[in-house]
Structure formats: structure tokens, C-alpha cells
Amino acid sequence: MNARAEPASAPRRGIRRRGNAADDFRLMADCAPVMIWVSGPDRRCVYVNRPWLEFTGCTLEEALDHGWSEGIHPEDRDRVLGAHERAFAAIEPFELEYRLLRRDGAYRWLLDKGVPSRGAVRRATSSRCCRDRKSAVPGKRAARRGGQIIKN
């Protein structure tokens, strides 16, 4: 097979425009190997992707508004919501770890990264399981669980 890269300015053969940007985003987010949620200017969740719904077992309606946070482990809840609130108010990215209830009733550690978007009107956040990473670097992870927001 002979594969070669084309310049970014080259026309893309065989690719048709599917629809609007929102549809394209949902398609991309639903196929991503991470959980994604987006909050609006009022700090309420306005979108979660299919991997998030599959991990938690929630319906879309249950996840929206502040429902995304219902599955946070009780010991992590205040720390996570406080970090989210501070990062949103400061229009800064955040990174933290916490436990989220999985559909089978087990809590799993997640690494959650959020960034402001659209001039800080919204915040896009992605999460992924970090159980294997946690066991590899326990000291660094313990510091994050202590309530610190890790900045890049």
C-alpha cells in the first residue's frame, strides 16, 4: 500500500460536508475513547457524550444540569465541585482526579481535564479512567487527591 501525506491546503477527495458543526462535534465526541461533558455559561451541564452515558449508566436527561455530578464519590464531591467552580470563575483549565460511580456500582478513579472555550462562555471537560496510571505513580496521584488543582 502506498500512502502519502497531502498538504493541508490540498482538496480532500471523497469527503462531503455532513451537516452543521454541532452534529460534527457530537459524532466526533461519541466516537472518542474518553468521556466528555460540556457546561454552559450558567455552569450547568449541557452535553455528555455516549462513552459518559455508557460508563455511568445514566440517561442523557439524568446527566444534564447538575446531574453529571451525582455519581461523584461522597468523599470527593466537595473537592471536585469546588475545583470546578474555582476554575470556571477564574477562566482557567483544571486537572484533577476523583472517583465516579460506574454503571455496575463500583467507583473508578478518573482523571478529569477541563478547559474554557468560546471566550470562557463554556467549559469542555474530558475524563478517562486512571486506575492503571494511579498504581504506577502513587505519590503524585496522592497529591492530586489532596484537593490541589494541577495547572499545566
Backbone as CSV, one residue per row, in Angstrom:
resi,resn,N_x,N_y,N_z,CA_x,CA_y,CA_z,C_x,C_y,C_z
1,MET,0.845,-1.177,0.000,0.000,0.000,0.000,0.882,1.229,0.000
2,ASN,0.601,2.164,-0.857,1.401,3.365,-0.981,0.615,4.530,-0.401
3,ALA,1.008,4.989,0.784,0.318,6.098,1.439,1.228,7.305,1.448
4,ARG,0.662,8.438,1.138,1.450,9.665,1.206,0.577,10.779,1.763
5,ALA,1.228,11.681,2.449,0.504,12.801,3.053,0.283,13.882,2.013
6,GLU,-0.880,14.483,2.038,-1.171,15.602,1.158,-1.060,16.882,1.958
7,PRO,-0.674,17.975,1.334,-0.627,19.251,2.047,-2.000,19.610,2.597
8,ALA,-2.020,20.349,3.680,-3.281,20.721,4.320,-4.183,21.504,3.377
9,SER,-3.593,22.213,2.430,-4.395,23.019,1.509,-4.952,22.203,0.352
10,ALA,-4.520,20.950,0.204,-4.997,20.123,-0.901,-6.469,19.786,-0.716
11,PRO,-7.228,19.721,-1.819,-8.641,19.345,-1.685,-8.762,17.919,-1.157
12,ARG,-9.753,17.679,-0.345,-9.947,16.361,0.266,-10.987,15.611,-0.540
13,ARG,-10.534,14.681,-1.341,-11.418,13.912,-2.196,-12.221,12.900,-1.366
14,GLY,-13.468,12.739,-1.726,-14.285,11.730,-1.087,-14.884,12.152,0.246
15,ILE,-14.638,13.368,0.698,-15.198,13.827,1.973,-16.266,14.867,1.663
16,ARG,-17.486,14.574,2.081,-18.588,15.511,1.898,-18.946,16.127,3.224
17,ARG,-19.385,17.318,3.199,-19.834,18.008,4.411,-21.106,17.336,4.890
18,ARG,-21.132,16.879,6.145,-22.277,16.125,6.660,-23.404,17.002,7.166
19,GLY,-23.082,18.086,7.793,-24.124,18.904,8.394,-23.491,20.065,9.111
20,ASN,-24.119,20.456,10.180,-23.598,21.614,10.888,-22.523,21.219,11.902
21,ALA,-21.882,22.195,12.472,-20.771,21.959,13.397,-21.213,21.185,14.641
22,ALA,-22.410,21.423,15.125,-22.892,20.709,16.318,-23.019,19.215,16.035
23,ASP,-23.550,18.872,14.871,-23.663,17.461,14.501,-22.283,16.827,14.368
24,ASP,-21.359,17.567,13.758,-19.996,17.062,13.599,-19.334,16.849,14.957
25,PHE,-19.543,17.792,15.882,-18.969,17.654,17.216,-19.523,16.420,17.921
26,ARG,-20.841,16.240,17.880,-21.448,15.079,18.540,-20.923,13.770,17.970
27,LEU,-20.779,13.692,16.663,-20.247,12.490,16.033,-18.827,12.223,16.523
28,MET,-17.995,13.248,16.520,-16.613,13.101,16.968,-16.565,12.729,18.455
29,ALA,-17.340,13.409,19.274,-17.321,13.162,20.714,-17.845,11.774,21.064
30,ASP,-18.861,11.329,20.374,-19.413,9.998,20.655,-18.462,8.882,20.256
31,CYS,-17.558,9.151,19.334,-16.578,8.151,18.904,-15.253,8.260,19.667
32,ALA,-15.092,9.281,20.459,-13.844,9.482,21.200,-13.725,8.439,22.310
33,PRO,-12.498,8.010,22.619,-12.301,6.996,23.667,-12.223,7.595,25.072
34,VAL,-12.859,8.740,25.264,-12.901,9.398,26.569,-14.324,9.865,26.839
35,MET,-14.610,10.133,28.104,-15.903,10.707,28.462,-15.779,12.216,28.339
36,ILE,-16.759,12.848,27.726,-16.735,14.301,27.510,-18.033,14.884,28.022
37,TRP,-17.919,16.002,28.740,-19.109,16.764,29.081,-18.810,18.237,28.897
38,VAL,-19.851,18.999,28.595,-19.717,20.427,28.324,-20.697,21.165,29.216
39,SER,-20.202,22.243,29.832,-21.085,23.074,30.646,-21.257,24.430,29.979
40,GLY,-22.419,25.021,30.187,-22.740,26.312,29.605,-22.324,27.453,30.509
41,PRO,-22.684,28.667,30.139,-22.281,29.840,30.920,-22.855,29.860,32.339
42,ASP,-23.931,29.140,32.572,-24.517,29.070,33.917,-23.918,27.927,34.738
43,ARG,-22.851,27.301,34.220,-22.112,26.213,34.861,-22.900,24.898,34.931
44,ARG,-23.987,24.822,34.226,-24.790,23.593,34.176,-24.364,22.761,32.976
45,CYS,-24.385,21.464,33.148,-24.006,20.553,32.069,-25.054,20.621,30.958
46,VAL,-24.578,20.821,29.728,-25.481,20.892,28.580,-25.272,19.735,27.614
47,TYR,-24.221,18.944,27.828,-23.934,17.831,26.923,-23.016,16.827,27.603
48,VAL,-23.288,15.541,27.404,-22.349,14.463,27.726,-22.325,13.527,26.525
49,ASN,-21.179,12.899,26.280,-21.088,12.019,25.117,-21.494,10.587,25.463
50,ARG,-21.588,9.772,24.425,-22.022,8.382,24.595,-21.133,7.590,25.552
51,PRO,-19.773,7.702,25.489,-18.959,6.979,26.472,-19.274,7.363,27.923
52,TRP,-19.632,8.616,28.175,-20.000,9.031,29.530,-21.284,8.319,29.956
53,LEU,-22.257,8.292,29.068,-23.519,7.615,29.383,-23.315,6.119,29.591
54,GLU,-22.470,5.512,28.772,-22.209,4.077,28.908,-21.464,3.766,30.203
55,PHE,-20.513,4.612,30.593,-19.758,4.390,31.828,-20.668,4.499,33.046
56,THR,-21.488,5.556,33.093,-22.306,5.802,34.280,-23.614,5.023,34.286
57,GLY,-24.116,4.664,33.114,-25.413,4.011,33.037,-26.571,4.989,33.163
58,CYS,-26.290,6.275,33.161,-27.338,7.303,33.252,-27.936,7.573,31.880
59,THR,-29.115,8.153,31.889,-29.696,8.656,30.655,-29.171,10.073,30.440
60,LEU,-29.337,10.578,29.240,-28.915,11.942,28.954,-29.636,12.932,29.869
61,GLU,-30.919,12.732,30.068,-31.706,13.628,30.910,-31.183,13.631,32.355
62,GLU,-30.779,12.476,32.856,-30.240,12.388,34.222,-28.893,13.081,34.343
63,ALA,-28.112,13.105,33.274,-26.768,13.669,33.311,-26.746,15.186,33.189
64,LEU,-27.731,15.755,32.520,-27.723,17.197,32.270,-27.955,17.998,33.544
65,ASP,-27.771,19.315,33.424,-27.886,20.243,34.539,-26.752,19.953,35.522
66,HIS,-27.063,19.574,36.747,-26.008,19.199,37.698,-25.975,17.689,37.916
67,GLY,-26.745,16.954,37.116,-26.819,15.505,37.259,-25.504,14.788,37.035
68,TRP,-24.609,15.364,36.212,-23.313,14.732,35.951,-22.548,14.493,37.247
69,SER,-22.786,15.322,38.253,-22.005,15.249,39.498,-22.609,14.301,40.527
70,GLU,-23.788,13.760,40.275,-24.447,12.893,41.259,-23.645,11.636,41.573
71,GLY,-22.872,11.140,40.615,-22.117,9.906,40.823,-20.737,10.097,41.425
72,ILE,-20.366,11.339,41.737,-19.058,11.572,42.350,-19.057,10.962,43.752
73,HIS,-17.984,10.296,44.107,-17.870,9.671,45.427,-18.096,10.728,46.505
74,PRO,-18.853,10.405,47.557,-19.138,11.391,48.612,-17.880,12.032,49.223
75,GLU,-16.798,11.278,49.329,-15.571,11.846,49.892,-14.879,12.818,48.937
76,ASP,-15.195,12.759,47.668,-14.557,13.614,46.660,-15.446,14.771,46.213
77,ARG,-16.719,14.682,46.493,-17.709,15.599,45.917,-17.412,17.077,46.175
78,ASP,-17.237,17.488,47.406,-16.999,18.904,47.701,-15.718,19.406,47.040
79,ARG,-14.679,18.590,47.066,-13.398,18.974,46.465,-13.547,19.156,44.954
80,VAL,-14.227,18.220,44.304,-14.385,18.272,42.852,-15.247,19.463,42.442
81,LEU,-16.379,19.628,43.088,-17.262,20.735,42.729,-16.609,22.082,43.027
82,GLY,-15.855,22.163,44.119,-15.133,23.396,44.443,-14.067,23.709,43.415
83,ALA,-13.310,22.695,42.996,-12.266,22.895,41.981,-12.895,23.323,40.658
84,HIS,-13.993,22.707,40.299,-14.689,23.075,39.066,-15.162,24.521,39.149
85,GLU,-15.763,24.897,40.249,-16.266,26.261,40.425,-15.134,27.289,40.368
86,ARG,-14.028,27.009,41.047,-12.891,27.949,41.052,-12.295,28.093,39.656
87,ALA,-12.129,26.991,38.952,-11.553,27.048,37.605,-12.485,27.788,36.647
88,PHE,-13.783,27.563,36.785,-14.741,28.241,35.919,-14.708,29.745,36.186
89,ALA,-14.717,30.129,37.455,-14.706,31.553,37.815,-13.419,32.243,37.368
90,ALA,-12.296,31.536,37.443,-11.002,32.114,37.077,-10.720,31.991,35.576
91,ILE,-11.608,31.322,34.844,-11.430,31.070,33.415,-10.079,30.395,33.175
92,GLU,-9.838,29.344,33.928,-8.586,28.592,33.836,-8.869,27.113,33.586
93,PRO,-7.922,26.435,32.973,-8.054,24.981,32.846,-7.892,24.321,34.214
94,PHE,-8.360,23.115,34.336,-8.128,22.356,35.561,-7.841,20.912,35.223
95,GLU,-7.231,20.230,36.173,-6.959,18.801,36.064,-7.036,18.246,37.473
96,LEU,-7.853,17.227,37.676,-7.937,16.602,38.977,-8.415,15.168,38.849
97,GLU,-8.237,14.411,39.895,-8.690,13.029,39.931,-9.751,12.874,41.000
98,TYR,-10.706,12.031,40.691,-11.760,11.726,41.654,-12.404,10.402,41.262
99,ARG,-13.222,9.905,42.145,-13.924,8.649,41.896,-15.341,8.942,41.405
100,LEU,-15.737,8.205,40.367,-17.080,8.344,39.808,-17.732,6.969,39.780
101,LEU,-19.005,6.938,40.103,-19.759,5.691,40.147,-19.975,5.155,38.738
102,ARG,-19.535,3.919,38.536,-19.710,3.239,37.263,-21.067,2.541,37.259
103,ARG,-21.565,2.208,36.088,-22.902,1.601,35.939,-23.098,0.328,36.760
104,ASP,-22.003,-0.384,37.083,-22.115,-1.624,37.849,-22.038,-1.405,39.355
105,GLY,-22.010,-0.137,39.790,-21.997,0.165,41.218,-20.618,0.336,41.818
106,ALA,-19.559,0.134,41.036,-18.185,0.310,41.523,-17.724,1.733,41.238
107,TYR,-16.938,2.281,42.140,-16.330,3.593,41.902,-15.015,3.384,41.184
108,ARG,-14.753,4.218,40.185,-13.492,4.182,39.453,-12.851,5.561,39.504
109,TRP,-11.540,5.581,39.642,-10.796,6.840,39.614,-10.756,7.361,38.188
110,LEU,-11.021,8.652,38.038,-10.949,9.313,36.744,-9.940,10.447,36.805
111,LEU,-9.318,10.708,35.699,-8.529,11.921,35.517,-9.407,12.844,34.694
112,ASP,-9.740,13.991,35.249,-10.665,14.933,34.640,-9.892,16.183,34.246
113,LYS,-9.972,16.571,32.986,-9.307,17.777,32.489,-10.365,18.677,31.865
114,GLY,-10.391,19.914,32.293,-11.352,20.864,31.747,-10.666,22.106,31.241
115,VAL,-11.200,22.657,30.168,-10.659,23.886,29.590,-11.804,24.821,29.226
116,PRO,-11.582,26.130,29.414,-12.609,27.083,28.971,-12.623,27.129,27.440
117,SER,-13.780,27.386,26.885,-13.883,27.502,25.429,-14.835,28.631,25.076
118,ARG,-14.794,29.011,23.813,-15.648,30.099,23.312,-15.569,31.335,24.192
119,GLY,-14.374,31.824,24.401,-14.214,33.026,25.210,-14.670,32.825,26.638
120,ALA,-14.497,31.604,27.154,-14.825,31.255,28.537,-16.317,31.213,28.817
121,VAL,-17.134,31.232,27.783,-18.578,31.122,27.992,-18.950,29.686,28.333
122,ARG,-18.191,28.730,27.799,-18.447,27.316,28.049,-17.175,26.659,28.562
123,ARG,-17.326,25.460,29.071,-16.178,24.674,29.505,-16.355,23.267,28.972
124,ALA,-15.341,22.780,28.279,-15.339,21.408,27.781,-14.441,20.578,28.685
125,THR,-14.917,19.436,29.095,-14.189,18.604,30.034,-14.136,17.180,29.521
126,SER,-12.972,16.549,29.658,-12.856,15.143,29.291,-12.335,14.358,30.483
127,SER,-12.777,13.138,30.598,-12.383,12.265,31.697,-12.016,10.902,31.147
128,ARG,-11.083,10.263,31.821,-10.768,8.882,31.474,-10.361,8.146,32.733
129,CYS,-10.574,6.844,32.724,-10.191,6.026,33.869,-8.690,6.088,34.038
130,CYS,-8.249,6.137,35.273,-6.811,6.240,35.513,-6.339,5.232,36.554
131,ARG,-7.046,4.141,36.703,-6.672,3.134,37.699,-5.252,2.625,37.478
132,ASP,-4.914,2.278,36.251,-3.572,1.767,35.972,-2.518,2.838,36.189
133,ARG,-2.791,4.065,35.773,-1.843,5.152,35.964,-1.657,5.444,37.444
134,LYS,-2.718,5.344,38.225,-2.626,5.638,39.646,-1.659,4.685,40.339
135,SER,-1.700,3.428,40.013,-0.823,2.469,40.675,0.633,2.659,40.251
136,ALA,0.862,3.278,39.084,2.225,3.482,38.600,2.914,4.661,39.280
137,VAL,2.156,5.675,39.679,2.756,6.871,40.277,1.945,7.279,41.513
138,PRO,2.013,6.509,42.606,1.137,6.776,43.744,1.397,8.114,44.439
139,GLY,2.624,8.578,44.551,2.905,9.829,45.252,2.313,11.038,44.569
140,LYS,2.468,11.111,43.273,1.931,12.227,42.506,0.408,12.221,42.543
141,ARG,-0.187,11.062,42.434,-1.643,10.965,42.454,-2.207,11.325,43.835
142,ALA,-1.506,10.959,44.884,-1.977,11.289,46.227,-2.048,12.795,46.411
143,ALA,-1.107,13.530,45.848,-1.121,14.988,45.951,-2.357,15.559,45.267
144,ARG,-2.740,14.990,44.127,-3.922,15.472,43.428,-5.183,15.189,44.225
145,ARG,-5.236,14.014,44.846,-6.420,13.678,45.643,-6.534,14.587,46.848
146,GLY,-5.437,15.221,47.243,-5.460,16.110,48.398,-6.206,17.413,48.149
147,GLY,-6.745,17.604,46.963,-7.566,18.775,46.702,-6.872,19.842,45.886
148,GLN,-5.661,19.568,45.422,-4.960,20.564,44.641,-5.439,20.512,43.199
149,ILE,-5.493,21.683,42.589,-5.742,21.746,41.157,-4.389,21.776,40.503
150,ILE,-4.158,20.894,39.579,-2.891,20.821,38.883,-3.005,21.683,37.628
151,LYS,-2.122,22.643,37.475,-2.115,23.505,36.298,-1.004,23.072,35.377
152,ASN,-1.228,23.217,34.075,-0.216,22.845,33.088,0.923,23.816,33.113
